Amino acid sequence: MLPMQRKLRELFDYLQVQQRLILCGFTLLAIVNAYTIRLCLDFSLDRIVRDCNELAAVNPVRVPTNAKPLLGINLHTARNAPEGFRRRTTQARKTGPQEDLGMKLPYNATITISNSADVWTKEVQVLVTISFYTGYMITHIPGGRLAERYGGKWVLGSAILCSALLTLLTPTIVRNGGPNALVLLRLLIGFCEGPTFPAVSALLAQWVPEKERGLLCSCVLSGGEIGIIFMHLVSGLALEEHNWAIAFYVVGSGAVLWFVGFILVCYSKPDASPYIQNTERDYIKSQVSDELVTDDANANEAVPWSNMLMNAPIWALIAANMQHDWNQHELAQELEKLLHELEAKGKSFWMELEASVQLAAPHLCSWLASLTSGTLSDYLIAEGILSRTQTRRLMSWLVFVSVSMYMLHHKENWATAWSIMAFGAYYAGIKLLPLDMSPNFAGTLMGISNGLGALPGLLLPMLQQLESEYAIVGSIRAALWLVCAGYISGDVQSYNRVRNRPPNRT
């Protein structure tokens, strides 16, 4: 044991801190960091575009009276060109005298040209936004499998660290590379961040006893709600300082600090941790799923893809994840709108603190509701009132009822309560299913369900347009929740069993 590890062991022994709680705390912060990194650009994009348009490097151009027009310049963007000159032409022609433009310019007239307005179009802004989700979806399944084979610690740590470093580079990339470089950067950030949820699931499967799964796992997996709140606060700080780059530096630096702490104190499995007490290690090994293999026997085990993909509960899980991500994106956009309204009014974040708190409060309440629902789930299962599948379906039915009521009354102020109830039940029910259905392949299963569940982020502009034009889309969404509630299962599935390996019995 290294000297630093020895000192940390003494500290943990003195404080009597349980290592599984430390692991859950760091994985919660990992998801908070993942969401802030994901949303950082979404909350700042309008300000980035505006500042790039205002501060774009420009070069004055001397245009003699008898000179031919400049090649390939969009004269609509000439800031100090005469109004008639901008109005009468869209782009300089290759040949022809200056008089062809319909007016004469003063001799040696200086026209300031800026191409920034042309490159930051709405289409480019949408491409910047969705590029993250393209990379994000690609690495979900590989990340989950890597976490199962080599441990979730370094997969999760590498995912957050790489994403954080790229986030710190974002202001420099934007100012020097423009939107094309930003699209590539966001693609890479999504690519790096993709393994986060699968790696977290692989860690939770090894560390969290079944009796505590509802409370601890729902607390961790609902960390995105805290991430949205934190991003709101950071964006408010950037707005206060009139510098959008601050948000990227704060978020990236926080994630790097998290990585240092995580690597020092967290391990992939209880057996690998030098800080855990023997009593806690024995308790965890005796209380995790009987079907979980706690050694490295499944490191080289092939994933039973055909059995997984032919499993109806998996597709119910995927559909539910899509619905949840769609709803969460819509709520996050409300926060973005508030920040834009504050900026348009010339007010600071703190001047409108009350309105900001009212908009951020539903996310905090959703996280707290997930703790309540998770505790209730654990109680129902432990007391034998409901089976695990019945409990997860109860939570899914609660999501269905809450979402339906929210859609019917979304214009009312009190409708937010239904949204909070839906999110709380979702995290204590549907989000836990990869751990229930296949603890040995929890990372892979989370990679499948959460990766495909991210599709709404990729298709959000089109989905929102369809929903606004066709009322039936809302009904289809409600019906999908109904299907999900009927087909999900909290039982360990047949594909979980590792071949030629007996179940874990302690």
N, C-alpha and C positions, 0 to 999 in steps of 0.2 A: 504494500500500500504506500503510495507517495505521501510526502509530508503534508501537502495541501489536502489530500483525501483524508488523512488522519485527523487533521484539524476540523474538517467539515463533519466527519463522523462524530467527533467529540461534541461539536455544536448541536448536531441533530439529536444525539443521545441526551444532551442536557435539556434541550427544548422538548424532547419526546414527540417530535414531529413524525408522522407516518409518511413513509416514502411514496405511497400511492397517491396521497393528497398533494404532495409536491409535484409528482408527475402530472396529475390532473391540472394543477395550477399552471404549469408551464405549457401544456398542450392547449389550455384555454387561451393563454396569451399568444400562442402560435396562430390560432385561428383569428384572434383579434388583429394581429399583425398582417395576416393574409388578407383580411378584408380591407384594412386601411391601405395596403399597397394596391389592392385591386381598385378601390374607389378613389384613390388620390387624384388620378387624372380626370375621372368623370366629374369630380367636384371643381376642378381647376381649369377644364378645357376652355370654357368661354373666356376666362381671363387670359389664358395663354394666347388664344387667337387674337384678342383685342390688343394685347401688348406687342405681339409680333407684327401686327399691322401698323402699329404706331412707331415701333422702334426698328423696323426693317432697314437694313443698310441700303442707302440710296446713293446714286452717283449722278450729279448734275451733267446734263448733256447740252453742248453748244450746237444749235441748229442754224446755220447761215441761211440767209434768204434764198440763195440759189442752190441750196443743197437738196439732195433727194432724201426722202424720209428714212428714218432708221429702220433697220430690218428687225422684224419679229418682236416689236415692242407694242404692248397694249396701251394705247394712249388714253384709255379711260382711267388709268391709274396715275396719270401725270398730275401731280397735286397742284402745280402752279401754272399749268398750261391754260391758255385762254379758254373760256367756256365753250365758245363755238368750235374750237379745235377739238375738244374732247367729244363734243356732241356729234360732229360731222364725220368722225372716223373711228373705227374700232381697232384697226391694226395697220401699221405702215405698210405700204405696198413696195414691191421690189423696184418698180420703175415708175417714171412719171415725175414731172416737175412738182414743186411744192404747191403751185397754184391749183393743182388738181384736188387739193383737199378743201377747196371752197373758200379759202381765206389766206391772207399773207401774215406771216409771223414777223415780228420785229427782227432786225438784223442781230445775229448772235443771241437770239432768245435762249434763255436757260430753262429747260424743262426737267423737273425732278420726277424721276420714274421710280415706282415701287411695284414689284411683282407680287408682294405678299398677299394682297387681296385676292389674287387669282388662285393661289395655291391652297389657301385655307377655306375651301368651299365647304358647304354643308355635307356634300358627299364624302369629302376627305375626312371631315370630323367624325362622321359615322364610321368610316373605315378605321380610324384611329381607335374608336371605342370598341369595336367588335374584334379587332385584331388580338386583343388580350384573350378573349374567350376561345379563339381558334387554337392558340398555343395551349391554353389551359385544358381543353378537352383532350388533346393529343396525349399528354403524359399522365393522365389519371390511372389508367390500367397498368402501364409499365411501372409507375411509382408504387402502386399497391403491391405488385408482385415483388419488386425489389425490397420493400419493407418486410414482406413475409420471409424472404430468403436470407436477407442480411441484417435484419433488425430495423425498426422504425426510427431509431435515434438519429443516425447519420442521414437517412433519406429525408426526414423532416427538417433536420438542422440545415442540410445543404439547400433544400428548397427555399426556406425562408432567407438564408444568408444570401444566396445568389439573387433572389428577388429584391432584397434590400439594397445590395450594391448597385444593381441596375436602376433602382428607384433614385438613389443618390445621384446617379449620372443623368437623370432625366432633364433637369434644367440646362445642363451643358449641351446635351444632344439636341434639344429643341432650338436653342439659340444658334447652334452652328450647323445643324443638319436639316432643319425644317421638318415638315410633316412626313415626308417619306422616311426619314430616319426615325421619327417618332413611331410610325407604324411598325417598323422592324423592331424597335426597342420594346414596345408593348407586346408584340408577339413573343419575344424572348422572355419577358417577365411572366407572361401567362404560361409559357413552356416550363419555366423554373418552378412556378407556384403550383402547377397541377398535382404533384404528389402529396400535397399537404393533407387533405382530408383522408386519403387512403392510408398514409403513414400514421396519422393520429389514430385511426381505427385499429391498425395493427398493434399499436402500443396499448390502447385501452383493452383490447382482447386479452392481452397478457397480464395486465396490472389490476383491472377492476373486477372484484368479486361479483358474481351474479346477483347477490342480494342487494348490492349497492349500484347496480348498473343504471337504474332509472334516474337516480339523483345525480351521480357523478358524471355519467356519460352525457346526459341531457345538459348539464351545466357546461361541459366542455364544448359539445357540438353546437350549442346555441351561442357560442362566443361571437358569431358574426353580428349579432344585435349590438353587442358592446363595441365592436369594431366600427359600426355605422355611427354610433354616438361619438366615439373618439374622433372619427374623421370629420364629423360635423364641427367639433370643437377646434380641431387643427385648422380647418378651412376658415373658421371664424377668426382665428389668430392671423392667418395669412391675409384675410380681408382687412383686418385692423391695421396691419403693417403695410398694406398696399404692395405686397410682394408675394406672388403665387409660389415662388420657388421655396419659401419657408416650409410649406406643407410637405414637400418631397424630402427636405432635409430632416425634418422632425420625424416623419414616418420611417425613413430609411435608417436613421441613427437609432431609433428605438428598437427596430428589428435586429440590428447588429448587436446591441446590448443584450437583447433577449437570447441571441445565439450563444453568447459567451456563458451566460448563466445556465442555459439548458445543457450545454455540452459538459459543464463541470459537475452537475448534480443528477442528471437523468440518464437512465440506461434502458435498453430495449426490453429487458426481462428482469424480473426480480432476482433470479439467480446470478445475474451479472453485476448487480449493484453492491458496492462495498459499504454502503451506508445503511442498508436495511437490517432491521433486527430479525433474528431467527424466528421469533414468534410471529412477526408480521409476514415473513416469507412463507412460513408454513400455513398461515391463515389464508393467504391469497391462493396458494396452490391447492388448498382443500376446497375453496369456494368458487373458483372459476369453473367454467363449463366442464362437465365430465368428458366431453368430446374434444376438448382442446389439447393439442400436443404442445407441451411446454418446453421441450428440448428442440434440437435442430433436425428432427426426423423428417419434417416436411420441407426442408430447404430445397431439395431437388425434386420434390413431388410435382408432377405435372398437374396443371389446373384442369379440372373436369369441365371444359368449356361447353361441350354438347349438353351435359346434364344441367348446367347452369342456365344456358340460353333457352332450354325447353321448359324451364321452371316458371309457372304462372306467377307466383309471388314476386319473382324478380321484376317482371314487367309491371306489375302493380306498383312496386317500389320506384321504378324509373319514372312512371307517369306521375306519381306523387311528388317526387323530387322536382320534376319540371314545373308542376303547379306552384310549389313553394318558391322556387327561384323567380318565377314570373311575379308573384306577389311581392317578394322582397325587393326586386328591382323597382317596382312601382312606388313602394314606400320610400326607397332611397332617393328617387327622383323628386319626391316632395321636399326633402331636405335641400336638394340642389336648387329647387325653385325659390325656396326661402332665402338662400344665400344670394341668388341673383336679384331678388326683389330688394334686399337690403342694400346691395351694391348700387342698384338703379336709383334708390332714394338718397344715396350718399350718406347712409347711416352705418355706424359700426356694429359689429356683432354684439357688443356688450350693451349698446343702447337699446337693442331689441331683445334683451336676454329673456324676458318673460315669454315672448312668442317663440323663441328658439327652444326654450325648455319644454314648452307645450308640444312642439313638434318632435323633439327627441325623446320625450317621456314614453311614448308607445313602445319604443325599442327596448328601453330599460324594463318596462313592465312585461314585455314579451319574454325577456330573459328570466325575470323573476317568476313569471308564470310557468316557464319550463322547469324550474326547480320545484315548484309546487306540484306540477303534474308528474314529474319524475318521482318525487317522494310518494305520491299517491299510488303510482304504478308499483313501486317496490312493496308498499304495504299490501296491496291487493294480491300480489303474487305470493308474498311471504306468508300471509294468513290463509292462503288457500281459497280465498273468495273467488278469484278468477284465475284461469290458467294464463300463461304468458301470452299465448295467441289471443285469447279473449281480451286481455288487458290492452294489447297493442291495437286490436280492432276497436275497442271502446274509445281509445284516443283518436283513432282515425275517423270514427263516426262523429266525434266531437269536432274534429277539424272540418268535416263535411258540413255539419249544421252551422258552425260559426262562419265559414266562408260563404255559405248560401245567404245567411242573414246579412253579412257585410255587403254582398253584392246587391241585395235588395234595398239596403238602407245606407249605401255608401255616402250619400250626400248629407246625411244627418251627423251632427257632432258626436252623438253617442255611438255611432257605428264603429268607432275605433276600438271599443271594448270587445266587439266580436273578432276583430283582427288580432287583438292581443291574445284572446282565448285560443284562436286557431293556431297561432305560432307556438304558444306554450304546449298545446297538445301534440303538435307535430314533432317537436323535439323529444318529447317523452314517449313517442310512439313510433312513427314511421322512420325517423332518423336513426333509431337504435336497431333497426331490423338487420343490417349487415352483421352486427355482433351476435344477434340472436340466431340467425339462419346459418351462419358458417363462421364460427370463431377462428377456425384454422385458415380460412381464406377471407377474413374480414376486410383486409386491405384491397384485395382484388374485387370483392363484391361492392365495396364502397367506390372503387374506381369505376366500375360499370355503371352503378346507379347515379352517383354524383357527377360523373363525367358526362353522361347523356343528359342528366338533369340540368346541366349548364347550357343546353341548347337555347332556352329562352333568352339568355344574355346575348347570344350570337344573332338571334332573329328578332330581338325586341322591337326595333322600329317597325318591322312588317307586322308583327303580332299586334302591336298597339293600333296600327292603322286598321287591321281587320276587325278588331274589337270595337273600334269607333264607328265602323261602317255597317257591321252586321251584329245585331243584338244577339243572334243565336250563339255567337262565340262564347258569351258569358254562360249560357246554358250548357254548352259542351264542357266548359271548365268545371262546372258544378257536377255534371254527370261523371266526369273522370274521377273526381274525388269519391263519388259513390262507388264506382267500380273498384277503386283502390281499397276502400274500406272493406269491401267484401272478399277480396282475394289475397290480402297480405297474410303472412304467417309468422309467428314468433317461435315456431319450433325449429330445432336443428334439422337441416335438410340432408338428404342422403349423400349429396356430393361433398359434404364436409369431411367424411371419414377418410383418413390417410390410409392408403393400402398397406396391408401387412403390419399395421401398427395398432395395438390395443388402445382403447380410450385412456385418458388420464384418470387414475384413481389414487387418491392419497389418503 
